[in-house]
């Protein structure tokens, strides 16, 4: 097994950039003989001539030109690893607020990737309702928040748009009954949207669960005792989107908004904001699960 030495590759890149061993040695704070010896060992390891020494100025051979691109990437990757893992600037805590219904599937992937890049930074995740998260953000208690809203606030940016879906139990029939039995959290921002759509369509409804517990609502819907509303792409395995063929009213599209990303408090907050933008644009929404498929 032959291994390339990053220090030697750094000297090789310095020679290519500066145009000579002497200038490269000065840049690296090494002696000229030390740099020359490193290049000699590199050439012996590869069995190739990397520098053309036939002229007055040193230039790269064809093999040297080919190596240069790889060498730059290896040196850059080495420096990135060292900076991320040892730089004291990348320590601390970032507070992120996310509504319950959009934690999956994007947020676990965001946290995993952020931790890989900044292992010494703690992300404090707060899961609550959009209204509560906006209050916390206004008080400065969250660095970033993700929200689900029909509109967007002055400090927000839309990072995705996702339709709302009527959801029920797999192969359930509750959605056919009238009055329609619905289950919502009393703080759910989708609740007034759903009831307004039912009223506009002239469909009688009965709020059978009015709870602060998402688990209670989830269990009621899973038991086919009521229907609910969720964002497309966030359905738990025990729920299905209802294929109602127009028997239920259409629901509006919701914005997934990000607050705190326009002018982040720190580089770390900015890095996390970028990951949130990337992940919500790529994973939400996955293909819709429809009852009967």
N, C-alpha and C positions, 0 to 999 in steps of 0.2 A: 504494500500500500504506500503510495507516494502522496504526500500532503504539501500543498502550497502554503508558504508562510506569508501572513498578511503584512508583516513589517517589510519583507522583501518586495512584495507587490506594491506597497506604498512608495518605496524607493524607485521602483520601475515607473510608476505613474508620475512621480516628481521629475524624473529625467525627461519623460515624454513632454511634460507640460513646460519645463524650463529650458529644454533644448541642450542640456549638458549635465555631466556628472558633478562638476564643481558647483554650479548654481543649485542643483538638487541637494547636494550635501549641505550647503548653507541654509537652504530652506528647511531641511530636516534636522538641523543642528547636529550633524554627524561629520566625520572626517571624509575626505574624498576617497581614501583607501577603503574605508568601511562600506561606503556605497558601492564602490567597484567590486568588492568582494561579494556583496549580496547579489549583485547582478550576475556575477560569475557562477555562484551557486545555483541561481535560478536557471541559467542556461544549461548547466550540467544536469540539473534535475529533469528538465524537459527534453534535453538532447537537441536543442535548437539554438541558433544564433538569433538574439533578439535585437541587438544594436548593430548598426552598420558603422564601423569605425574607420572606413577606408578614406573618408574625406576629412576636411578640416573641421567640420561640425558633425557631431554624432546624430544619427537619424535612426528610425526604426526600420527593421527589415520587414518583409511581408509577414513573417511569423510574429514579430513584435506588434505589428498593427493589429493582427488578429487577437493577440493576448490582451491588448490594451482595454478593449471594451469589457472583457471579463474582469480584469484587474480593477477597473473603476467600480464595477458593481460590488465586488467582494470587499473592497476597502470601505465603500459607502455603507454596506450592510453591517460590517463590523462596527463602524462608528455609530450607526443607528442603535444597534444592540447595546453598546456601552452607554450611550446617552440615556436610553430609556430605562436601563436597569440600575444605573449608578448615579445619575444626575439628581441632586437633591431638589431641584425645581419640580420634579415630577413626583411629589409626595403631597398628600393632603386628602381632601374629601370634596366630592361634588354631590349635591342633593338634586335628585331627579324625581319629579312627580308625574304619575301616569294614571289615567282612569283604569278602573278594574277591567273593563271590557276590551281594552286594546293592549293589555300586558302580553297576551299571547297573540301571535307567535313571534313578534318582532323583538320585544324587550330582552328575553333571555339571550338571543343572539347578539344584541348590542352589548350587553354586559360581558359576555364571553370575549368578544373581540376587544373591548376597551380594557379588560383585565389583562389580556395577552400583551397589549401595548404598554400599559401602565400598571404593572402588578403591585406597586406600592401606593396606589391611589384607591381610596374607598369610595364606592358609589352608594350613597344612602337612597334607597328607593322608597318612595311614598306612593301608595296606591289608594286613591280616593276618587271622589266624583269631580267632574270638571269644575263645578261652582266652587267647591272647597279648595281645589288646587289653585284656582285663580286668586282666591283670597290669600292663600299662603304665599303665592308669587308676589302679590302686591305688597306684602309685608317683608319681602326679602328673605323668606324662609326656604325658598327653593331657587336654585340656580337656573334650572330649566324645567319647564312643564310641557307635557303633551296633552292636548285637549281634543274632545269631540264636540263640534259646534256646527250650527247651520251657517253662521257668519264668522267673522274674524275680527279680533280686537286690534287696536292701533299698534301694539308691540308684537303682534303675531305674524307668522308666515305659514301659509298652507303647504304642507308637505305631502298630502295625499287626499284624494276624495274617494269615499267608499259608500255604496248604497246601503240603506237599512233593509232588513228582511224580516218578515214574519217567521217565527220559529215555533216548532212544537215537538212533540215526542215522535220518535221514528214510527212510521205507519199509523200515526195518531189520527183521530177523527174529531177532536174537540173544536177544531177551526170551523167545522160545518155547523155547529150548534149556534142558536140564537136565543137569547142574547149571547154575544161572544164573550166567553170567560177569559179575562186577561190578568196577567200577573206582572207587577212592576215594583221596583223600589220607589219609595216616596221621594228619593232624591235623584232619580234617573232623569237625565235630560231628554231621553227619547219618549218618555211617558206623555207629555203634552202633544208631541208630534203625532203619536199613534192615535190618541183619543180624538184629536182634531180631524185626522184623516177618516176615522170611523164616523164621526158626526157628519162630516161633509158627504160621506157616501150613504148616509141614512141607515147605518148598521147599529143596532142596539148593542150595548156592551155592559159587562158587569165586572168591576174590579174585585176579584176574589182574593187577591193577595196584595196587601199594602204593607210592605216590610222593609226594614233596613238591612236585612240579611239576604245577600245574593244567593247563598246556599238554599235558603227556603224557597226562593223564586225558582231556582234551578231544579229543585226536587219536585215542585208542583208541576212545572212544565214537562219534566221527564215522565211523570206519572200520567200524563195526558189529562190533567185536570184544568189546564189553562194554556194559553199561548202567550208568547212574548215577542220582543223585538230585539234584534242584535245586528251589529255591523257584519256585512258580508266578509267572510274570511276569518271570523273570530268565533265561530260556533264550536262549542264543546262536543265531544264525540257522542254524547247522549241526546243531542238535539239535531233536528234537521230543518232545513229551510222548507217552508210549506209551498208545495206546488198547487196553488189555489185556483189557477186559471181565471183570475179576475174576480173571484168571489170575495176577496179582501182588497182594500184600496192600496194603491201604490204608496210607497213611503219615500220621503225626500232623501237625497244624497247628503251625506255629512262630510264636513271638512275634518281632516286630522291636522290640527294646528300645532305649531311649536312656538313657545315663548321663551325668550332669553337667548336666542341664537343669533340675532342680528348684530348685537354688540356684546359678545360674551364677556363675562367678568374676568376670565383668565384663558390662557391657552388650553388648559385642560377642559374647561367648559366648552370651548370652541371645538375641540376634538370630539367630545361626546355629542355635540349638536350635529356635526358632520355625519357621525355614525347613525344617528337617529334619522336624518334625512335619507341616507343611503338605504337603510334597512326598511323603512316604511314604504319607500318607493319600489322596493324589490320583492318584498314578501307579502304585502297586503294589496289586493286581496287574492288568495288562492282560488282555484276553481270551486264554484258553488256546489255544495252538497244538497241534492234535491231528493226528497222522499220518493222511494220507489226505484231509484237508480242503483 
